[in-house]
Amino acid sequence: IGATLPSVPVGIVRAGGWLLVVAANGSLWRRPAPQLMAAGRLAAALPLSVEASTTTADLLVSFALAAPAAVRLVVQDALEHEVACLAEAALASGLHTVRLPGGLLAPGVYRVRLLAGAQSRAVPFALLG
């Protein structure tokens, strides 16, 4: 388990109190999941996470807003083409979770991009066949 974040992450998962990152070379990076912060911005330390549902084949995309914001949440392929829009709405502050239906995407490398107000964050993830 590495001490520094892999330069080419292919999977990021929040599991329990841990943030796990898998690199393209197979190495694993693990850190305690940071606390969500306030101050009228996206929670900068961990604004966005992608994890597998424990009850279905879906993925759960979670993010936190410290203040109400117009949000657009999209899935992009490895070439940054938008392949799905998961949410586009004005949302209240707090923690939000959106389902990415299992089977919607083919196996491959993707990223979830969150646009909230003037801020943007992205988290890469991989779907295995």
N, C-alpha and C positions, 0 to 999 in steps of 0.2 A: 504494500500500500504506500503510494508515493506521498511525499511531503509537499510537492508543488502541483498545481493544476496542470493536467496534460495539455500539451499545445494543440492537439487535434482530438477534441472530445467527440465521441460518437454516441454516447448515451449518458443521460443525467437522470437520476432518480432520487427522490426524497423518500427515505425509508425510515419510519419511526423518527428518531431525533437526528438522523444522519443524512448528509448529502453525499451521494455516491456518483462518481464520474468514471466512465470507462473510456479509455483512449483507444485510438486506432491500432496501436501496437499491443493492445490487450492489458495494459497496466490499469490499475485501479487507484483512484484518489478518493479519500474519505475524510470528511470533516463534520463536526457537529453542525446541524442545520442552524443558521443564524436566526436570531429573533427578528420578527417584523418590526420595522421602525415607523414612526409617525412623522410629523412635520410637513404635512400637505404634499407629499410626493409619493411615488411608488415606493414600496419597501425596497430600498436599494440593495440590501444584502442578499435577499432571496425573493425577488418580485414574482417569480414564475417557476413552477415545477411541473414535471410530467411524470406520472407514475401509473402503474398498472392497477386496474380495479381488482379487488380481491374476490368479487362475486360474478363478474362478467368478463367478456373479452375486450371491453372498452379500455381506453386510456383516460385518466383523469388529469385535466390541466387546471392547476390552482394558481391563483395570483392574489395579491393584496393591494388594495388602494387605501392610502391614508386619508384621502379626501375624494368626494364625488368627482367623476371624470367621464368624458366621452371615451369609450373603449372600442377598439377593434382588435380582435384576436384571430389570427390566421395561421394556417399551416403552410409552410413553403417546402418545396423539394430541395435537393442539393444544389440546384442552379438558381435558387431563390425565386422560382415561379410559384405563385399562389395556387395551391391545390384544394384548399378548403377554407371557408370562413366559419369560425365557430361562434363568434359573437360580434355584434356591432350595435352598441346601445350606450345610453348614458347610465352609468351604474353608481350606486351609493358606495361610500367608503366601507372597508372591511374586507374579509376574505371571501373570494368567489371561486367556485369550482364548476368547470364545464366538461361535459363528456365528449370524447372523440370516439365515435362508434367503431368497434372492432370490425375489421373487414372493409372499412372505407378506403384504406390506403394499401397499396402493394408493399411488400417488403422493400426496405431501403432506408436511406438516411434522410431525415427531415429536420425542420426546426419549427418551433412554435414561436410566433412573433406577437408581442403584446404592444399595442400603441395606446397610450393613455395620455390625453392632452398632448403636450409637446414632447413627452418621453417615449422611448421605445426600448424594449428589451427582447432578447431572443434566447431560446434554450434549444440546443440540438438534441435529437433522440434518434434511435434506430429501431426499426421494426424488423424482426427476424421471421423468415418464412416457416 
